[in-house]
């Protein structure tokens, strides 16, 4: 491992953390270099997150409900939807997101 790999791994993780996804050159660097993957894995463990890989992009997701990236249903309802939003509506949104990401 050299300093360039460490900097590259940090840049990829920072992009994932701030934007939730990355592709292009970052995707290629992540897939082609196992050292970069190992470094990013340390960051993932610390933040209780995981990377989901599609054919062209990487996505950052929370692994547990204790992760600071995880949002509970009541929190989502309170801050993003009307007060009378039902859980079934949230689950339909979740399902739609899975379909869209899986289609990639």
C-alpha positions, 0 to 999 in steps of 0.5 A, spaced: 500 500 500 502 506 498 500 513 499 497 514 492 492 508 494 490 511 500 488 518 497 484 514 492 481 510 497 479 516 501 477 520 495 472 514 493 469 513 500 468 521 501 464 521 494 460 515 496 459 518 503 457 525 501 453 523 494 451 516 496 454 513 489 460 514 484 461 511 478 466 512 472 474 512 474 472 511 481 468 505 480 474 502 475 479 504 480 475 500 486 474 494 482 481 494 479 485 495 485 484 490 491 488 494 496 484 500 495 478 495 496 481 493 503 482 500 505 475 502 504 473 496 507 476 499 514 472 505 513 466 501 512 466 497 518 467 504 522 461 507 519 457 501 519 456 501 512 457 497 506 458 498 498 453 495 493 456 494 486 452 495 480 454 494 473 457 501 473 456 504 480 458 504 487 452 505 492 453 506 500 448 503 504 447 503 512 448 496 515 444 497 521 439 501 524 445 504 529 448 507 523 448 515 522 446 514 515 440 510 517 433 514 517 427 511 521 420 511 518 418 516 523 423 520 522 422 520 514 415 521 515 416 527 520 421 531 515 419 529 508 412 527 508 405 529 510 403 527 517 398 522 515 403 518 510 402 511 512 408 505 512 405 502 506 407 508 502 414 508 504 415 501 503 412 502 496 418 508 495 423 503 498 421 498 493 421 503 487 428 504 489 430 497 489 427 496 482 431 502 480 438 501 483 437 493 480 435 496 473 442 499 473 
